[in-house]
Amino acid sequence: MKRTPVIKMAATNNIPQWPASSNKRLTFPYFAQAATLPAPLPTMAEILAAKDVFPCIFRKRCIRRVGEHYIVKYGEISLDEAENMHFVAENCGPDAARIMQAATEGVDNSDGGNGTAKADDAAVVGMIVPKLYAAFHDTETNSNFIIMEYVPGKSLEEAWNTLGRAGRARITKHLNAQFAAVRNIAPDVEDANGCNTEDYKHKHNHKHGGHHNYNANGNTNARDAYYGRLGRRPYNDIFLGSSTLPCGPFNHESQLNEAFYQRYASLHPDLATGRGAFYRERVFPKILKGHPPVFTHGDLQAKNILVREADGLPVVVDWECAAWYPSYWEYTNALWTSRRWGDEWWGFVGDVLGGGEGEFVVEFKCVENLMGDLLDETQPGVEGWGQGWDSCLSPN
């Protein structure tokens, strides 16, 4: 039985302090209760025979619509996506939002948001993700399968030019509240390295209120921070996933930075004491410091946001990369992966993640250079590689 949470409002912008994270974890194979299904789950034969196939850039993955109600992703996919969707829905999805709304119903809003004000309609919608119905490994095909809700609508990438200013403003308002809730999910007791979840929640700072303890080097105290995936597991993204190099979980941002350096040095050993040392000794200590861990989608792109046909609300999909990353990661990664410089995407991302406080422009310059190097197994270009760093490394 879910307890009724004590809701606190951040004084700055009425973003609600969501309940402490649920410890519920998925076990695989996972199948939703039959009473919650819109129709019987499709059989393996029905899945493999489905003709409505969605485009996918990965050759060994497939996404099919099966019948009126289901989307099935299968192949060489990670079941992390299913677990992360479940985790987000449990902690700040629409059901959690309704609990929060009930807890704040009738609260006086005349105090200007000093801790008792009622959340606005966008904040109480919660993060909308497709409903998860099944997740399992099939031995016959040697593939993982995730069966989820089919959400009629268009991707934001498709709808972008037709939404108009008012439509984009509405989407922005809702996504801002939704991502604020997601970024406020504290690790559970296990993930917080023994730190009591409520204590972590109190100390957690993510631009929307709260407090976070830093030492003289700008790092969070070991018992206050956690950088990694659910269940104290290491990162498994394209930048850090490795069986031989350190990839977490970490208790300090500086440890994550060292992992970046180790990967760089392994790819470019001849530059480890040159460009690599520049990152390690000059860039990281000045720029990539003082960023508390926040729960992060990790692949915020227009193609991963659906504009739901029924009500025009945004639905966020593709949670495979989600984990606790430094607070700059969502912003810098969204710009780096999308490269949408021909339209207003850069401004949209900043507004979604909190406006001026959510825009990590200097960090983006660092990440743009670093990630290009980490994905380039050939020698990085030397000429001009340091151009543009002067303003980033200035004392101000």
C-alpha positions in Angstrom: 0.0 0.0 0.0 1.3 3.4 -0.9 1.7 5.9 1.9 0.3 9.4 1.5 3.3 11.6 1.0 4.1 14.8 2.7 4.3 17.4 -0.1 6.6 20.4 0.0 6.7 23.1 -2.6 10.0 24.7 -3.7 9.8 28.4 -2.9 11.3 29.5 -6.2 8.8 28.3 -8.8 6.1 26.1 -7.3 7.8 22.9 -8.5 6.6 20.2 -6.0 9.0 18.2 -3.9 7.9 14.8 -4.9 7.8 11.8 -2.5 11.0 9.9 -1.7 11.8 7.4 -4.4 10.0 4.0 -4.3 12.2 1.0 -3.7 10.1 -1.1 -6.1 12.3 -2.8 -8.7 11.3 -4.9 -11.6 12.1 -8.6 -11.8 12.3 -10.3 -15.1 10.4 -11.8 -16.8 7.8 -9.1 -16.0 4.1 -9.3 -17.0 1.5 -6.7 -15.9 -1.6 -8.1 -14.2 -4.2 -9.3 -16.7 -6.8 -6.9 -15.3 -4.6 -3.9 -16.3 -4.2 -5.0 -20.0 -6.3 -3.3 -22.7 -6.3 -6.6 -24.6 -4.6 -10.0 -24.4 -0.8 -9.7 -24.9 0.2 -10.5 -28.4 1.8 -13.9 -29.1 5.3 -14.3 -30.4 3.9 -15.2 -33.8 1.7 -12.1 -33.8 4.7 -9.9 -32.9 7.0 -11.3 -35.6 4.3 -11.1 -38.2 3.2 -7.6 -37.5 3.5 -5.4 -40.6 3.5 -1.9 -39.0 7.2 -1.5 -38.5 8.7 1.7 -37.1 12.1 3.0 -38.4 15.1 2.2 -36.2 18.7 3.2 -36.7 20.0 0.1 -35.1 20.1 -3.0 -37.4 19.6 -5.6 -34.7 16.6 -3.9 -33.1 13.0 -3.8 -34.3 10.0 -1.8 -33.2 6.5 -3.0 -34.3 3.0 -1.9 -33.6 0.9 -5.0 -32.9 -2.9 -4.5 -33.0 -4.5 -1.3 -31.6 -2.9 -1.2 -28.2 0.7 -2.4 -28.3 4.2 -1.4 -29.3 6.8 -4.1 -29.1 10.6 -3.4 -29.1 12.8 -6.4 -29.4 16.2 -7.6 -30.5 19.5 -6.5 -29.0 17.9 -4.1 -26.6 18.4 -3.6 -22.9 15.7 -4.3 -20.4 16.9 -1.2 -18.6 14.4 0.7 -20.6 11.6 -1.3 -19.1 12.9 -0.9 -15.6 13.5 2.8 -16.0 10.0 3.4 -17.4 8.6 1.5 -14.4 10.7 3.4 -12.0 9.7 6.8 -13.4 6.0 5.9 -13.5 6.1 4.7 -9.9 7.9 7.9 -8.6 6.5 10.8 -10.7 4.1 9.4 -13.3 0.4 10.3 -13.5 -0.6 8.0 -10.7 2.0 9.5 -8.4 0.9 13.0 -9.5 -2.7 12.2 -8.6 -1.6 11.2 -5.1 0.3 14.5 -4.8 -2.6 16.5 -6.1 -4.9 14.9 -3.6 -2.5 15.7 -0.8 -2.3 19.4 -1.8 -6.0 19.8 -2.6 -7.5 22.8 -1.0 -4.2 24.2 0.2 -4.1 28.0 0.4 -2.2 29.5 -2.6 -1.9 33.0 -1.2 1.5 32.6 0.3 3.3 33.1 -3.0 4.7 29.6 -3.1 6.6 29.6 0.2 6.0 25.9 0.9 2.2 25.4 1.0 1.0 26.5 -2.4 -0.9 24.2 -4.6 0.9 22.9 -7.8 -0.3 24.2 -11.1 -2.0 21.9 -13.7 1.2 21.2 -15.6 3.1 20.1 -12.4 0.4 17.7 -11.3 0.2 15.8 -14.6 3.4 14.0 -13.8 5.9 12.6 -16.3 3.9 10.7 -18.9 5.6 7.5 -20.1 4.0 4.6 -22.1 2.5 2.0 -19.8 4.7 -1.1 -19.5 2.9 -4.4 -20.0 5.7 -7.0 -20.4 9.5 -7.3 -20.5 11.4 -10.6 -20.9 14.1 -12.5 -22.7 13.1 -15.1 -25.3 15.5 -18.0 -25.5 14.3 -19.2 -28.9 15.1 -15.9 -30.7 17.8 -15.0 -28.1 16.2 -11.5 -28.0 14.9 -9.2 -25.3 11.3 -8.0 -25.7 9.5 -5.0 -24.2 5.8 -4.7 -24.7 4.3 -1.2 -24.0 1.4 1.0 -24.6 0.9 2.3 -28.2 0.4 6.1 -27.9 -1.3 7.6 -31.0 0.4 10.9 -31.9 3.3 12.4 -33.7 6.9 12.8 -32.5 7.9 16.4 -31.6 10.3 16.2 -34.5 7.4 15.7 -36.9 5.1 18.1 -35.2 7.7 20.9 -34.5 6.9 23.1 -37.5 3.1 22.8 -37.2 2.7 23.5 -33.5 3.2 27.2 -33.7 4.4 29.4 -30.8 1.4 28.7 -28.6 1.6 24.9 -29.1 5.3 24.9 -28.3 4.8 27.0 -25.2 2.2 24.5 -23.9 4.6 21.6 -24.6 7.4 23.5 -22.9 5.3 24.2 -19.8 4.4 20.6 -19.3 7.9 19.2 -20.1 9.4 21.7 -17.7 7.3 20.4 -14.8 7.7 16.8 -15.9 11.5 17.0 -16.0 11.7 18.9 -12.8 9.9 16.0 -11.2 12.2 13.4 -12.8 15.3 15.4 -11.7 14.0 15.4 -8.2 13.9 11.6 -7.9 16.5 10.7 -5.2 18.2 7.3 -5.4 16.7 4.7 -3.2 18.6 3.6 0.0 20.7 1.1 -1.9 21.7 3.5 -4.6 22.5 6.3 -2.1 25.4 4.3 -0.7 23.8 3.7 2.6 22.5 7.3 3.0 19.0 7.4 4.3 16.7 8.3 1.4 14.9 11.1 3.3 18.3 12.6 4.3 19.5 12.4 0.7 16.3 14.0 -0.4 16.8 16.9 2.0 20.4 17.5 0.8 19.6 16.9 -2.9 19.9 20.1 -4.9 18.9 20.2 -8.6 18.0 23.9 -9.3 14.5 23.6 -7.8 15.2 23.9 -4.1 16.9 21.8 -1.4 20.4 21.8 -0.1 23.5 19.9 -1.1 26.8 19.5 0.8 30.0 20.2 -1.1 33.5 19.9 0.1 36.3 22.4 -0.7 36.9 20.7 -4.1 33.3 21.1 -5.2 32.6 17.4 -4.8 29.6 16.1 -3.0 30.3 14.1 0.2 30.5 10.4 -0.4 27.3 9.6 1.6 25.4 12.4 -0.1 25.9 11.6 -3.8 25.4 8.8 -6.2 26.3 8.7 -9.9 25.2 5.6 -11.7 22.2 3.4 -12.8 19.5 1.9 -10.8 20.6 -0.8 -8.4 24.2 0.6 -7.9 25.1 -0.5 -11.4 27.8 1.1 -13.6 27.0 3.3 -16.5 26.3 1.5 -19.8 26.2 4.4 -22.3 28.2 4.9 -25.5 30.7 7.1 -23.6 31.4 5.1 -20.5 30.2 1.5 -21.1 33.2 -0.8 -20.7 34.2 -4.1 -19.2 37.7 -3.1 -18.4 37.6 0.7 -17.7 36.0 2.4 -14.7 32.4 3.3 -15.4 30.8 3.6 -12.0 28.9 3.8 -9.9 30.6 6.8 -8.4 30.2 8.9 -5.2 32.0 12.0 -6.6 31.8 14.0 -9.8 35.6 13.9 -9.8 35.5 10.1 -10.1 33.3 10.4 -13.2 35.7 12.9 -14.7 38.6 10.5 -14.0 36.6 7.8 -15.9 36.3 10.1 -18.9 40.1 10.6 -18.8 40.8 6.9 -18.5 38.6 6.2 -21.6 40.3 9.0 -23.5 43.7 7.7 -22.6 42.8 4.2 -23.7 41.6 5.4 -27.1 44.4 7.9 -27.6 47.4 6.7 -25.6 49.8 8.9 -27.5 47.8 12.0 -26.4 47.2 11.0 -22.8 49.9 13.3 -21.5 49.0 16.1 -23.9 45.4 16.7 -24.8 44.2 14.2 -22.3 46.2 15.8 -19.5 44.7 19.2 -20.5 41.2 17.8 -19.9 42.2 16.1 -16.7 44.2 18.9 -15.1 42.7 22.1 -16.5 39.3 21.6 -18.0 37.6 19.2 -15.5 38.7 21.0 -12.3 37.4 24.3 -13.6 34.3 23.3 -15.5 33.0 19.9 -14.6 32.7 20.4 -10.8 29.9 21.2 -8.4 27.1 19.4 -10.3 24.9 17.2 -8.1 23.6 14.0 -9.5 20.0 14.1 -10.8 17.9 11.4 -12.5 18.4 12.0 -16.2 16.6 10.7 -19.3 19.9 10.7 -21.1 18.6 10.9 -24.7 16.4 14.0 -24.8 15.7 14.4 -28.5 12.7 15.6 -30.4 12.2 12.2 -31.8 11.8 10.8 -28.2 9.0 13.1 -27.3 5.5 12.2 -28.6 2.7 14.8 -28.8 -0.3 12.7 -27.7 -3.1 12.8 -30.2 -5.8 12.7 -27.5 -4.9 15.8 -25.6 -1.7 17.3 -27.0 0.3 16.4 -23.9 4.0 15.3 -24.3 4.9 11.6 -23.7 8.6 10.9 -23.2 9.9 7.6 -24.6 13.2 5.7 -24.9 14.4 5.6 -21.3 17.2 3.1 -21.9 20.0 5.5 -21.0 18.4 6.9 -17.9 20.5 7.1 -14.7 21.8 9.6 -12.1 24.2 11.9 -14.0 25.6 15.3 -13.1 23.0 18.1 -13.4 24.5 19.4 -16.7 24.2 16.1 -18.5 20.6 16.3 -19.8 21.2 19.7 -21.3 24.6 19.1 -22.9 23.7 15.7 -24.2 20.4 16.9 -25.7 22.2 19.6 -27.7 25.2 17.4 -28.6 23.1 14.5 -29.9 20.5 16.5 -31.7 22.7 19.1 -33.3 19.5 21.1 -34.2 21.1 24.5 -34.8 18.8 25.4 -37.7 15.7 26.1 -35.5 14.8 26.9 -31.9 15.6 23.5 -30.4 18.5 24.9 -28.3 16.2 27.4 -26.7 13.5 24.8 -26.2 15.8 22.5 -24.4 17.0 25.3 -22.1 13.4 26.3 -21.2 12.3 22.7 -20.6 15.2 22.2 -18.2 14.6 25.4 -16.2 15.5 28.4 -18.3 18.7 30.2 -17.4 19.6 28.0 -14.5 19.0 24.9 -16.6 21.3 26.0 -19.4 24.9 24.7 -18.9 26.5 26.6 -21.8 30.1 26.4 -20.7 29.7 22.7 -19.8 28.3 22.1 -23.3 31.5 23.5 -24.9 33.5 21.1 -22.8 31.2 18.1 -23.5 31.0 18.9 -27.2 34.8 18.5 -27.5 35.2 15.7 -25.0 32.4 13.4 -26.5 33.7 13.9 -30.0 37.0 12.6 -28.8 35.6 9.7 -26.8 33.7 8.5 -29.9 36.6 9.0 -32.3 39.0 6.1 -32.1 41.3 7.7 -34.6 43.6 10.5 -33.5 41.7 13.7 -32.8 42.6 16.7 -35.0 45.3 18.7 -33.3 45.0 22.0 -35.3 42.4 24.3 -33.7 41.3 21.8 -31.1 41.7 24.2 -28.3 40.0 27.1 -30.0 37.1 28.6 -28.0 38.4 27.5 -24.6 39.7 30.9 -23.5 36.3 32.1 -22.3 35.5 28.8 -20.7 38.6 28.7 -18.7 38.6 32.4 -17.6 38.5 33.1 -13.9 35.1 34.6 -14.3 
